[in-house]
Amino acid sequence: MSPSLSLRRHRLVANLLRLFVLWLSMALLILLPRLSWAVESEVLADVNTLESVSAPGRVQPVGDVEVVEFFWYGCAHCNAVHRQLDGWASTLPANVRYVRMPVNLTGRDELQQRLYYTLEALDRMDLHHLVFDDIHFGKKKLTTSANIAVWARSKGILSNSWQTAFNSAEVRQKVMAAQAAFARFGLNGVPALVVNGRYALPAGNLNYAVPRANSLITQELKVAK
């Protein structure tokens, strides 16, 4: 083979490799956002959309108006807003009931739902924000019962108390109720708010969500009078 022919073949191979790398990069730019949505479903399709829920109805009877926050501990968007949402919830009128509901988005999140309701059962909601912190900043893998139990012990919770509540029928029933409400309202992502069992709005953009929710709460309080 002549040197000139060999050089041309090397150049051809190099050009083909460059084209392949370029094609692969473009494919990843297109596919990665879709794959992320499929795995986490963290946000609703339009961050500034207000929708009437598919099957109206409150999740509990307390208060003249109810606000439900749907979240997932593994969701980066929920992690970004959970403290601000709590601060806003603390300013709501006494006759407005604020309820959190953890959801199972990936099919593998039931244990984290049980984690939330176990904290509630043990009156340790002071640890709610620390779950987010430890997952997203401490890189804790709270994805198995064993890992979650170790985490609970590290927070000073007795093993027997934790296991009893974590495996209780009450906690499991609350998990099923939260998942059923999420499906009944026709939601497809988190963080999300549902006002008085009637209106759903995404909560990833609090500059939109909080004023809109306040307006809906005022509207619903007037109807309740």
N, C-alpha and C positions, 0 to 999 in steps of 0.2 A: 504494500500500500504506500502510495506516495505521501510525503510529508504534508503536501497541500490538501490532499483528500482527508487525511487524518485530522488536520486542523479544522476543516469545514465540518466534519462530523462532531468534533468536540464543541464547536460553536453552536451547532444545531441542538445538541443535547442540553447545553447550558441555557439556550433560549427556551426550550421546552420546559425545563425545570422552573425558569422564572415565570412562565405563563401559568404553570400549575400552582406555584406559590401564590400568585396574584389571584387566581380563581378561588383557591382555598380561603384566602383572607376575605374575599368578598362574600363567599358562602357563609363564613362564620359570622360576619357582621349582620347578615340577614337572619340567620338561624338562632344565634345565641339569645336575643331577646325573647323569641318565641319559646325556646327551651326553658328559660328562666320562668316564664309565665306558667308553663306546663308543670314545672316542679313546685313552685311556691304559690302561684296565683295571689300575689301579695296585694295587688291593688285592683280596683274596679276599672273598667275599660276607659271611662272618661272621668277624670278627677273632679270635674265640676258638674256632675250630673245629679239631678234629683229625680227620683222615681217613686211612684206609688208601688208598694210592695204587692207581690202577686197574690198573697193570701193574708189580708189584714187581720190583726188581732194581737193583743198584748201578751207578754210572756208571764206576767204576774199581776196581782190586783192592787198593790200598794201605790198610793199617790194619785193625784188627779191626772198627771201626765207621766209617761214613762219614756226614758231614753235608754236604749240598749247599745252597748259598745261590743262589737264582734272583733276578736283579735286572735292572733296566733303568736306564741312566744318566739317562734323561729323567724318571724317576718321582720325584715329590716325596716320596713315602713312603720310597722307597729312600734318597733323599738324607738324610732325617731320621735314619735308623738305621744307615747303613753303617759309621760309625766305631765305634759301640757294638757292632755285630756283630763287627767285627774285634777289639775288645778282649776280647769274650767268647771268640771263637775261640782267642785266644792263651792262654786258661786251660784249654783242653781237654787231656785226657791225651795222651801221645805216640802212643798206639795208636789215636787217633781222627783220621781224615783229614778236613780241612775243604776243600771245593772250591767255588769260585764259578763260576756259569754265567750269562752275560748272555743275555737272550732278546729276541726280536723280537715286540713286542706289537702294534704298529700296522701292520706290513707294510712299514714304512719305516726300520726300526732295524738292519738288517744291518750297516751301516757302523760303528755304535757297538759291535756285537758284535765286529767285526774290530778295532776300536780296542783293546778290552780284550785280545784274544788277541795282538795285536801287541806291546802293552806286556809281556805275559807272555813272548813269544818273545825280546824284546830285554832281558829281565831289568830292566825299568823299572817294576816294580809299585809303586815309591815314588810314582808319578804317578797311581795308581788313584783316590785320594781327591781329587786335584786336578781330575780330570775332572768329578766331581760339583760341586766348588766353582766351576769355570769355567762350567759350564752353568747352575747354579742361582743363583749369586751374581754371577759375572762376565758372565752373559748371552751367553756364547759360543754361536754357532750351529754346533755340531759335527754337521752333518747332511749334508755333502758330503765326498767324498774330498779335494778341494782345501782346504777349511776345516780338516779334520782334519790334513792334512799341514802346513799353516801352524802349527797349534797345536803339533804335534810338534816342529817346528823351533824354536819359541819356548821349548821345554823342553830345548833342547840336543841333540836327536836328529838325526843326519845324515840328509839327505834320501834318499840311496841306501839306507841301512840301513832306514829306515822303509818306503820303497816296496817293497823286496824282501820284507820280512816281511809287510807289509799285504796284498800280492797273492799270497802264497805259498799253495800247496796245503794245507800244514799248518794255517794259520790258517783257511782256508775249511772244512776238514774238522772242525775244532773247533767252528766256528759251527754247522754242520749237526748235529753230535752234541749240542750244547747245546739246539738247537731240538727235536730228536727226543726228548731226555730230558724236556723240559718237556711235550711232547705226550703221551708215554708215561705220565707220572705223572698225567695228567688235570688239570693245573693250569690256572687261568684268570686268574691275576693275580700280582703281585709287590708287595713282597718276600715270598718264601716260603722255607721250609726243608723239606728232605726228609731224614729220619733213616734211615740204613742202607737206603735204597731201599724203605722200607716205609710210613713215616708222613709225611704232609704237614701242615704247619701254617703259617698266615700269620705273617709276622714284622713286621707294622706296629706291633703292640703288644708291646714287648719285656718288659713286666711279666708278660705271659702266655707269650710265646714262649720266652724263655730258661729259666725254671724247667721248663716242659713239655719242652723239648728236652733239658735236663739229665736229667730223669727217664727219658726214652726212651733216652738214651745209656747210662745206668746199666743199664737193663733189657737193652739189646742187648749190652753188654759181658759181662753175666752169661751170656747165651746163648752168646756166642762162646768162653767158657772151656771 
